[in-house]
């Protein structure tokens, strides 16, 4: 399970960086790479879904941290 959480954390960090780019520069890296360059909006939606699921998986990290105190 630890490996799954680490992979999920990586996806969550990438998603957070993307949101930071959107907030600071109004630049969506996922859309730029998969929609504008390759016209693959389905892949972009799949990436957003994966990042969302990974965020939910990482909620477990929060509860593990609370339980260990």
N, C-alpha and C positions, 0 to 999 in steps of 0.2 A: 504494500500500500504506500510505502514511503516513496517509491519510484514514481508512482502515479501522481502523488502530491507535488513532487519536484517538477515533473513535466507540466502539470497544471499551473504551478507557480510561474514557470517560464512563459507560458501563454498569457497568463494574467499580467505579467510585467510588460510583455509586448503590447497588450491591449491598453495598458495604462500609458505607455509611451505614445501610442497612437492618439489617445484622448488628449494627452498633453500637447501634441502637435496640432490637433484640431483647435484646442483652446487658445494656444499662443499664436499660431500662424494661419489658422483656418485651412490647414492642409491635412487631408486624410490619406495616410500612406497606403492603407489597404485598397481604397478606391483607386488611388493613383496606379498601383501596381497591377491590380486585377481587372479593373473596369475600364480605365482610360487607355492603358497600354495594350491590354489583351482582349478587351470587351467580354470579360468573364464575370458578370455580376453574380452568377450562381456560386462561383467559388468564393467571392467576397462575402456573400451571405453565409456560406458554410463556415468561413473563418470567424465571422461574428458569433455564430452559434457556438462554435468550439470555445471561443474566449469566454462566453457567458457560462457555459457548463464548467469550465475550469475555475471561474470565479466561485461558483457554487461548491465545487470540490474543496477549494481553499478555505471555505468557512470552517471545515473540519480542523484546519490548522489553528484557527482562533480558539476553538473549544478545547483542543489538546493543550494549548498554552494556558488556558484558564484552569484546567484540571490539574496541571502540574504544579501550581502554586499552592 
